[in-house]
Every structure is written in structure tokens, then in C-alpha cells.
Amino acid sequence: MAPEKTNQQSDSRELFKEVQADLMAITKARLSFLVVITALFGYFVATKSTGEFSWAVLWHLLVGTTLAAFGAAVFNQLMEVEADALMTRTSDRPLPSNRMPKALAFVLGWLLSAFGLIHLGVMVNVPASVMAGATLFTYLFIYTPMKKVSTYNTVVGAISGALPPLIGWTGGEGSLMGAGALFLFLLLFLWQMPHFAAINWMYREEYSRGGFKMWSNDDESGKKTAKIALFFAILVFLFGALFPLAASCLSAWGALPCGILGAVMVALSVKFFRSGERDDARRLFFYTLLYLPLMMVASYLAWR
């Protein structure tokens, strides 16, 4: 009996690991984590300005934003299940591999999204819930279907991705009409453009196979995509170097670290443009992952 019991325990552990992995995949846990971090960052800078920081509000902001982000990820995969089945890097997700019924995913998505928005509205404030709702709306009903229609879907997706820090900003009683909200929006919007340009080109065959309209489609040399990445990297540099000098929400000295971080992105984009090599696109992509947290730290320290 002992070996049989051991085998049952082992099978249970394996099943638990598989279910856990599927839940991580269906909620896009890593991408959702980024959404939550940027929302919390918005709250931190808002309360640094107002001086009204609350651990309780921060906790409820974390819970509500996480639930909403998870719900958006589930619905996104429901809407793209056929395309995901055609792409190697996504074909093993729970829905295209038929490990999770679509009906279950639909219910899960509704519950997560609804509880997330309601939690934010009740436990944080209504503006935070509205910004979370705007994020879900643009992501699911504009960006996701637009991926099959126009290459400008990346711009729309960047708008959706720039809204999460405003969830935290409004949760911290920050005004959407001020320079602080504009800084948060532009930080996330501009950062995403070189980031997504590098991803687009690295996986251009996959996106084409899935039927998505991307800037990198048929761009074998990488010149077109790299030119777009370079253009927005220059805007990232100008934003970091000039915004602290022009806006009252940041100290002027913040222009130095923020400008340097943008200058590195420009240099990596130039290298990608000149070579058109996958390795240089990958270096640009990984630097964008480093740029965002460093930029958040630098801007938080410089925040007035």
C-alpha cells in the first residue's frame, strides 16, 4: 500500500503543477505582473505628491488591478484561440491545446474582470475603476480585433498599455489633467513602441502565420522595423531628457538619468538598424525590459 500511496501523492503533485501552470498561462501572469507594477508605481508617485499614502489602499489597488489584468488576459486568449493554435510559441496554451474548455475560460474571465473592477470601485475609488475599465475596453474591443486588420494596432495597443499607471495615479487621488498623469502615460506609451517593434521583428514569421498585421510582416532585412524602433527610441530619449526640465512634477536633475537611459535605447536601435540582425533586435528587446524599472526608479526619486 505504501508504494501505491506514494504514487497517488506523486500524481496529485503533478496534477497540481499542471493546473497551476495552465492558470499562469491563461492569465498571462508575467504580462499581468507588469500591468500591476506600473499601476502601483502610479500610486506611489501620486501619493508622493499628495502625502496621503495608505497601505490599505495600496493592497486593494493590488488586488483589484491583478484581478482585472487576469480577466483581460483570459478574454484576449478566448478571442485569439484560433490564431494561437497556428503559432508555435502559443499553440501549447490551455485553450488551443484543449486543456481548458472555452466555457470555463469565459466564466473565469468574467468573474476576474467583474470582481477586479468592482473591487477597485468600492475599495479604492471610482476613477481607478474607470481607468481599469478603459484599459480592458481598449485592449479587448479595439486592440485585439485590430491586430487582424491594421498594422496600427501596435499604436492602439500602446495606448491601452499606457493606461494602467493611471489606475494607480487616480487611486492616489491624482488628477488626470496634470503633468504627472501625462508623464505616466507618455512613459509607458513611448517605452512600448521600441519594445514591441523588437518583438514584432523577432517573431515576424509567427505573427504572419497567425494572421496578424504587424509592421515587421515581410520585413526580412529588418530595416523597416528598425527604423520605427529608432524613431520612437529618439522620442524616448527626448521625453526623458526634456520632460523633467519642463514639468513641475519632476526635479530638473531627473533629466540626466532619464536622458541617459533613453540614449542607450537610441544606441541599441541604431545598431539594430545598421545590422538587421536578430541578436541586435534581441538586445534592444532585453534593454527595454531593463529600461522601464530603471526609469521608474529614477523618476520616482526625482518626483517632487
Buried (B, 14 or more C-beta within 10 A) or exposed (E): EEEEEEEEEEEEEEEEEEEEEBBEBBBBBEEBEBBBBBBBBBBBBBBBBEEEEBEEBBEBBBBBBBBBBBBBBBBBBBBBBEBBBBBEEBEEBBBBBEBBEEEEBEEBBEBBBEBBBBBBBEBBBEBBBBBBBBBBBBBBEBBBEBBEEEBEBBBBBBBBBBBBBBBBBBBBBBEBEBBBBBBBBBBBBBBBBBBBBBBBBBBBEBBBEBEBBBBBBEBEEBEBBBBBBBBBBBBBBBBBBEBBEEBEBBBEEBBBBBBBBBBBBBBBBBBBBEEBEEEBBBBBBEBBEEBBEBBBEBBBEBBE
